[in-house]
Amino acid sequence: MRYLSAGESHGRCLVAIIEGLPAGLEISAAAINRHLARRQQGYGRGGRMAIEKDRVEFLAGLRFNRTLGSPLALQIINRDWDNWCQIMAPEGEPPPQAVPVTRPRPGHADLAAAIKYNHGDLRQVLERSSARETAIRTAVGSVARLMLERFGFAFYSRVVSIGPYAAAAPGREINWPELAERVEKSPLRCDDAEAEAKMLEAVEQARRRGDTLGGVFEVAVTGVPPGLGSHVHWERRLDGRLAGALMSIQGIKGVEIGSGFASASVYGSALHDPIEISPEKGITRPSNRAGGLEGGISNGQTLVLRAAMKPIPTLARPLPSVDLCARKPSPGAVERSDVCAVPAAAVVAEAVVAWELAVAFREKFAGDFIEEVEAAYDYYLEHVRSFLGAGDRIRDSGDRG
């Protein structure tokens, strides 16, 4: 599986083409639009979210809600295009109102990309480097998610911290569906009401100061079977692929899996998950500090990943910079932006994790049509049950139901 996307923040639309989906997979725009709407929510979002009402439209590869086995083409129209159609026109000459952006924002791609591509107008950079691009990635990842949900996968996310304020740990045994109910009702996707109140005030203070805030979010995936990824080649290690996918989201500066960075400060005897066996459960683990991954391979436990998002580099009170045209000190450019986008980034992260898992899933369970994939998956589950002595427990946690 692979995909290619295109589109600018204020261009006509965002588009993508997905290759490698099995034929016969049921997909609906409504299911994808639900996740697009979740991405647009969250306290601290900017004025752009009041303009855009993201909706996916299928252009090719789908007939009567089922994939054809050919490439799936989809697009999201940018409603703000009406206000930018002259400034962002694909053809013709720049109009008078298309004033070049020449003051790079510290912390943004502006200067590095301008050097790389020899751009004098930084709008050539910021239109594509903008996090608006995550809308189409959310749509693509939601297609992958629909496929994986058919096989029993379930995706969750929550905000762990914003600025200096962190939510209390939910406990060793997390009921993710129950936790998700609280998270989806929260303006910051946080399940700790006391911590959230402090986070909300911190975001509001940042807004008043013309500043921004980052934070940490967590993504969990249940129903992941053991055996996705590989220890054999470095580029097939699933932990590295998932970390790279999360790091590709704009603003992400750190990723950890399971116990993550805390693992470095304890003895191995206190970290690694013991392996147990019983007649009733077969081979099991009493803990999941590995976060569902060992040796680059999923081990059948819940996948747990966290990512740290830096404060957004577009500030209402900009940091010092340089005007590339005048070659003089100047404040960085100011573009319309969010104060805090950590809750939205958590939803995007669900999508990019779903995509990477779907790629690994298709590597292991090939097939040109969905029933062929299901047959391969069912055969493998029988092998896993036999190997672990787990009876029907594997089907309960990882099968389609």
Stockholm file with secondary structure:
# STOCKHOLM 1.0

chainA/1-401         MRYLSAGESHGRCLVAIIEGLPAGLEISAAAINRHLARRQQGYGRGGRMAIEKDRVEFLAGLRFNRTLGSPLALQIINRDWDNWCQIMAPEGEPPPQAVPVTRPRPGHADLAAAIKYNHGDLRQVLERSSARETAIRTAVGSVARLMLERFGFAFYSRVVSIGPYAAAAPGREINWPELAERVEKSPLRCDDAEAEAKMLEAVEQARRRGDTLGGVFEVAVTGVPPGLGSHVHWERRLDGRLAGALMSIQGIKGVEIGSGFASASVYGSALHDPIEISPEKGITRPSNRAGGLEGGISNGQTLVLRAAMKPIPTLARPLPSVDLCARKPSPGAVERSDVCAVPAAAVVAEAVVAWELAVAFREKFAGDFIEEVEAAYDYYLEHVRSFLGAGDRIRDSGDRG
#=GR chainA/1-401 SS CEEEEECCTTSSEEEEEEECCCBTCBCCHHHHHHHHHHHTCSTTCCTHHHHCCCCEEEEESEETTEECSSCEEEEEECTTHHHHTTTTCSSSCCCTTCCCCCCCCTTSSHHHHHHHHTCSSTHHHHHHHSGGGHHHHHHHHHHHHHHHHTTTCEEEEEEEEETTEECCCCCSSCCHHHHHHHHHTSTTSCSCHHHHHHHHHHHHHHHHHTCCCCEEEEEEEESCCTTCBCSSSGGGCHHHHHHHHHHTSTTEEEEEETTGGGGGGSCHHHHSCCCEEETTTEEECSCCTTTTEETTEECSSCEEEEEEECCCSCCSSCCEEEETTTTEEEECCCCCCCSCCHHHHHHHHHHHHHHHHHHHHHHHSCCSBHHHHHHHHHHHHHHHHHHHTCTTHHHHHHSCC
#=GC SS_cons         CEEEEECCTTSSEEEEEEECCCBTCBCCHHHHHHHHHHHTCSTTCCTHHHHCCCCEEEEESEETTEECSSCEEEEEECTTHHHHTTTTCSSSCCCTTCCCCCCCCTTSSHHHHHHHHTCSSTHHHHHHHSGGGHHHHHHHHHHHHHHHHTTTCEEEEEEEEETTEECCCCCSSCCHHHHHHHHHTSTTSCSCHHHHHHHHHHHHHHHHHTCCCCEEEEEEEESCCTTCBCSSSGGGCHHHHHHHHHHTSTTEEEEEETTGGGGGGSCHHHHSCCCEEETTTEEECSCCTTTTEETTEECSSCEEEEEEECCCSCCSSCCEEEETTTTEEEECCCCCCCSCCHHHHHHHHHHHHHHHHHHHHHHHSCCSBHHHHHHHHHHHHHHHHHHHTCTTHHHHHHSCC
//
